[in-house]
């Protein structure tokens, strides 16, 4: 609705001398009839009108009736008192948790009942049709004016509420990800203040702008997702009822996103830590760069690098039998051993994987058997070697 104030007022030269005083005498009666019809027709206003809100409705109706009558004689826009009163009615609708359409319905009822009263009075006074039409036009312009004032108040109150709610949700997100963790009672209290139902499980999504790409737009996520785009490491906290995270890719267009593991809501910082770790691996080219990457698909890689120094110790132990070889020989045998352990096939299968001749693979496997001996026939040793050689590949990518 527009914010321009209407100029309400009839041409008083056409009005009988006693019309306006007669209307003033009936103002309270008309206001009461309007209130009765509003309460009868609109369930939201059918309860007893008590307290600040109730007084505002009653006062607003009577003030509106009297103000319209006065402006028949003294045309003009709304005075400060009128403007503030009807803006306040819009603000109350936000406080009551209703849409502005409920109040606008009340205004339409007020216009209808007011026109009935004005029409009856005009007919008894013998007003010409042209004057009655002008009065009707003024009445409905006045109602539009009141509606606009209330809409101003409503949108201003909505903005304040939204701003306060956003600040509370940002604070809640910070508490969920705090390290050390905050007491669960604090989370319950803060989530209630933020209007966020505390879920049992969540996943933290770390966001990143792909290199060279334009700045991504605001993610179009569900209302129950907590969002932080202002920090240097933007992220989301996504409720995961039943351990299921919703499909986020359509909502995160333009972002590189890493979805952390689903964890208990009190352990959200752990999901954040693993998501950030996986994002670092993506940036180093350890994993394929996709719009959305799920930690759940790469838990083994994350586990291998949970302690990089321990992983290096494991690698050194695994490749120690190759230390006597030249650099190139060491790399070829390590690559062949890794392929053989992972494929668990014969020389032809390993050769196809490495793109070399099967006879070359047989020769290398013979060398490995001499260097490692019985370790290659022990299940625990084979597992340790498989893990160590995979960690070796990842660590090398990270060091490049």
Secondary structure, DSSP 8 states (H G I E B T S, - for coil): -------B---GGGS-TTHHHHHHHTHHHHHHHHHHHHHHH-GGG-S---HHHHHHHHHHHHHHHHHHHHHHHS-BS--HHHHHHHHHHHHHHHHTT--HHHHHHHHHHHHHHHHHHHHHHHHHHT--HHHHHHHHHHHHHHHHHHHHHHHHHHHHHHHHHHHHHHHHHHHHHHHHT-SS---HHHHHHHHHHTT----SEEEEEEEEE-TT----------TTSEEE-SSSS-EEEEE-GGG-----GGGGTTEEEEE---EEGGGHHHHHHHHHHHHHHHHTTSS---SEEEGGG-HHHHHHTSSHHHHHHHHHHHHGGGTTS-HHHHHHHHHHHHHHHHH---HHHHHHHHTS-HHHHHHHHHHHHHHHGGGGG-HHHHHHHHHHHHHHHHHHHHH-
